């Protein structure tokens, strides 16, 4: 008993980035859906190739280091046998425990946080939350690095950890923000902003009332209380809802959220358990879910270079990702990136078109080593053109309309003056077809 | 809550990161919403990517506004170009009180008095790098508003620039005065009403409702319709995603593909054929003029010239910048279609002027400065009050006599025809900067039809091109499609002519026949010969044509007295420009000796498809074909050769066709 190719494709796209024809075939051969889910959840082979030397080069400015990190990460996303790791890291980085370059532009510091997300991708949520709270990139971004008792209590982190990271609006009071901020005083940064340091002299050791409980709260205890104590239910529901939107894309019913949240809590906040359960829910495989998400610029870019087999560094993600709306290491604010409609502004879309138009040359031109789609000659039949593209781009079930658009285009140029351009231009058309962008 | 709360959320962090005296580029970047970041380096760091909901100016509801088509402007619509002179322009050396003894005393290192150009009034002079602007001033087409500044006296680039850009009485910095102006226009969300000519949308152009975008140096993807292969892609992309039946987001993808392609093709004529792509003001205003000529409904255009922060070595740098400014204004009016000239106003602004006294090398941040308002309908001359070089404030700065928002109010009310008060948040009065507003349309505007002269309309033009180049009339559907393309400016007349040429038999058979004719006879085929030979080439093959060609008197004279090796050698040289290889001679010698005429025809036919033959006289042949198709007679050999060399030197074929289109002989064909 195998699963269908479109089921395999759906699971690959949601649990990862690129879906190559080989991987679709491989996954479709799984015994059943559960086996397929366990296959994409298997992180035993998760790689961690060394960062490019540029990141550590003191002579390079931040721009080049940023380019190096972004190139590295997108290449890992493209090639990793366990893309779920980076899919989760992207979630935590850009949609959940958000930090950006705003106040700390050191690429290594930024990268260390991504590494943290990768390390705990499917691990213990509580451990991850504790670790990211004292991560230097986070300490910079939300100013806890300078949250010092008594004269410089900074409430930025104390507020956002409640509102943006753990329980959301409506589940805490302004007094809780004050108590939380006091609890995190003294959890600071070293002068060079590269390391965490606890400074007891800057920590408020007084009694604080958090969620109605008065005691000498320290930051980590307070966070444990949120995730595992009195706020455990809203905290689990908060994460479940966000992950559901990220992986499924539809609005979850309260019953689904409650059931997943209860299971998550009883697993001891195991991210692996939660993500696996989401993939196993029938709603995940519903027709509605399959068309509920527009691939974000990062997801789309990685899928595109995956389909074309182009190395990330040859594709220059640094030229395109930011202007398509999603610059890695630089989310817009503490609530992270938007979704779906937010990617469709015409200014952003022009840049997706530019990106595809650039990559068509990298994929086919003799200046690069790829030379894809040599079977599309200037006289290729329209059907060959469409089939070749659908195969390469992992589109297992193209709509009649999309096939017609590509075939009509091919018919209009094949064998003619512009026949040579079919091979390059079909790439652009396919990269921007709904079957590739949505899902 | 922090001090940057008043800025758009996606800009706050970038602004917060600026140091004490940041470079203009950094400040401008922090106050801009990124659109095109290719090739940017440091700027990237100062921009937080546009946020969810933060990038209102770039966003549109994906399912609601898809169908919005552009509405071209009419004769009564004013157009405004806002030129930012970034970094703080030295007003004292722009409009120079050259005769003031205080000027000579305070400007020892930076004086331009000796070469400055007299305005003929007020004892004032223009910087020596502004001769063309001075000439325009003498035509009363330049208003100089003196002593303009920000009464809050902000000396930091970021505070001052944000204040100027926001243009409001309130501390709010989330939108700009131009953005709010566009928001008030009833059609502000129907197409792009504001465009930045460089890579990012600056704060002053951000509104909450209007669509504003940055065009970049080469135009958005889809706007360059000069290459046929790309046009085929753009047209296919326009349809990509419609009707998949795969849900709302799939339809939205179809919508945005179509929208971006249509928007881009609106701009096609503005970017066709390229142009300068550097970041000079001249390049930006050249594009501005072409965008206006394209008439795609853009009301406000933003341009930026940076580097006015001349703390050091001012003499050289300021001169360099103002030279660009002078050339940019002049070039703009040379590029602009004259029928738009009295609908356009150009105004400048800079975040502050500079200190009255120089610092021995350059000048430090100051306060008030003059600004320019340029246009055919401005009240030319001096406005405002000239700040005294001796009555200075405690820091040694010039007095501010005109609040910058008074200038905005005057432009909004006097030129754009809107009530300035809701846009600026208070009543700032007005100075009369304009003699009149653009005249309301007296008769319905007829788009572009006049361009089709000598044809009565676009349809007649299209019919004639079908007849001349393709030898048939168009199907109704093709006719309608072409008419739309040329009427809306998606295809210019020259590029339409070029497309017709390449679509027909002239490009396929005619050019081949003509290049062989050039090889054999030194000139092109006549109109009648082409009429006979092109269909013959297509139905019977090249050999049949060559068999007739060699009876041309010149060919007969050249070849009939030659035999054997000599004939092979001569034919090969004429056809390819080089001597035959030994293998060629060995192969052809016996055939030609066996039958001189048939052997020659076979040889010519065969050798004509070799690479060296294909490039020989190819461009002369193209020129001759175009000439023959359009003027119904072959050009003289010398004329075809002249065009060949022009094409070889880089002139486009479309401009050659455009030339043929405009010669009186072409018009005479149609009475």
Interface residues (C-beta under 8 A of the other chain):
Chain A: X62 X63 X66 X100 X101 X102 X103 X105 X288 X291 X292 X293 X294 X318 X319 X320 X322 X323 X325 X326 X327 X330 X331 X332 X333 X335 X337 X338 X340 X341 X342 X344 X345 X346 X347 X348 X349 X350 X351 X353 X354 X357 X399 X401 X402 X405 X406 X408 X409 X412 X413 X417 X418 X420 X421 X425 X428 X429 X432 X433 X434 X435 X437 X438
Chain B: X9 X10 X13 X14 X16 X17 X34 X35 X36 X37 X38 X39 X41 X42 X44 X45 X47 X48 X49 X50 X51 X52 X53 X54 X55 X58 X59 X60 X61 X62 X211 X213 X214 X220 X221 X222 X228 X229 X230 X232 X233 X235 X236 X237 X239 X240 X241 X242 X243 X244 X245 X246 X247 X248 X249 X250 X251 X252 X253 X254 X256 X257 X259 X260 X263 X264 X502
